[in-house]
Amino acid sequence: MVNRRDLNPEHSPQAAYGARLRSSREARGWSQEDLAGHTGYSSQHISAVETARKPPTLRFSRSLDSALGLVGTPDAFERAWGEIRRGSLLEGFPEYVGFEGRAAEIRLYEVGVLPGLLQTPEYAAVLAASAVKRGAITADQASERVSIVAERQAALVRTPPPLVLAVLDESCVRRPVGGADIMDAQLARLEEFAELPNTVLQIAPFDMAERRPFDLPLYILTLPNRQLMSYAESAHQGHLDRESTSALHLLTAYHQLQAGALSQAASVAMISQLRKGSP
């Protein structure tokens, strides 16, 4: 009862999430132990989320939706999780992550920094810490960003796994982040990624110049029902487009990007040379 009095849904989106979780659980006559049995999380974990002592994650939210019969509904906890993230993530990105975790095919293009799906934890932590130093996000939001990177990568380890095609601007692999050791480990991660049976890795070299069809990061998803959607972002804005017609035009341009990029073998060779310290 003490936790019930202390929890104020108006205090923060996280507190509102916890209050709604408790309300939904009790409406079904379930104890925290009962819900734990349906989700695979401990009753202590559920208690911590309900009282806003622990932030909810994407995986936890999906487990709740499955247990409570809310998958795909307006009241889904996955949606509430997305709202919490809007304070530190670009508009449209939380919703995009939900679709990404279900996609059959993922095509991405990134500029300047490596995409979250390919980042090591150390690389991700350096980027988040830099955002904190600039005053762009709080330390708590930085921690959440790193957690989201891990959750996105974990969601890709499923049967069957999605096809992931990644084209990286050359700036992604040449821009040093976090020092020599962190960058070397990150480049090694790219080499490992390229060896997977369900991935393709290509570098778009600088000399593509004006032939490069995109100037900003782009993600194109193919869902299991073959629906296409795209997500694009600038420094301050993200946009999720669910229209297959729009995404189809981008897909054509993406194929042109792949045609002009280095082959996977040449891309891996470039990464290997960078690890050896060669230009």
DANOR-V95140 format. One record per backbone hydrogen bond with DSSP energy under -1.0 kcal/mol. CO is the residue of the C=O (numbers start at 0). NH is the residue of the N-H. Records with the same first field share a line. If there is no record, write none. Layout:
BEGIN
CO->NH / NH
END
This chain:
BEGIN
0->4
1->5
2->6
7->10
11->15
12->16
13->17
14->18
15->19
16->20
17->21
18->22
19->23
20->24
21->25
22->26
24->29
25->28
30->34
31->35
32->36
34->38
35->39
41->45
42->46
43->47
44->48
45->49
46->50
47->52 / 53
48->51
56->60
57->61
58->62
59->63
60->64
61->65
62->66
63->67
64->69
69->72
72->75
75->79
76->80
77->81
78->82
79->83
80->84
83->86
84->87 / 88
89->92
91->95
92->96
93->97
94->98
95->99
96->100
98->101
103->162
104->221
105->164
106->219
107->166
108->217
109->168
110->112
114->117
119->123
120->124
121->125
122->126
123->127
124->128
125->129
126->130
127->131
128->132
129->133
130->135
131->134
137->141
138->142
139->143
140->144
141->145
142->146
143->147
144->148
145->149
146->150
147->151
148->152
149->153
150->154
153->156
155->157
162->105
163->199
164->107
165->201
166->109
167->203
168->171
169->173
170->174
178->182
179->183
180->184
181->185
182->186
183->187
184->188
185->189
186->190
187->191
188->192
189->193
192->195
195->198
197->163
199->165
201->167
202->261
203->169
204->207
205->208
207->210
208->211
216->232
217->108
218->230
219->106
220->228
221->103 / 104
222->225
226->222
228->220
229->240
230->218
231->238
236->233
238->231
240->229
242->246
243->247
244->248
245->249
246->250
247->251
248->252
249->253
250->254
251->255
252->256
253->257
254->258
255->259
256->260
262->266
263->267
264->268
265->269
266->270
267->271
268->272
269->273
270->274
271->275
272->277
273->276
END
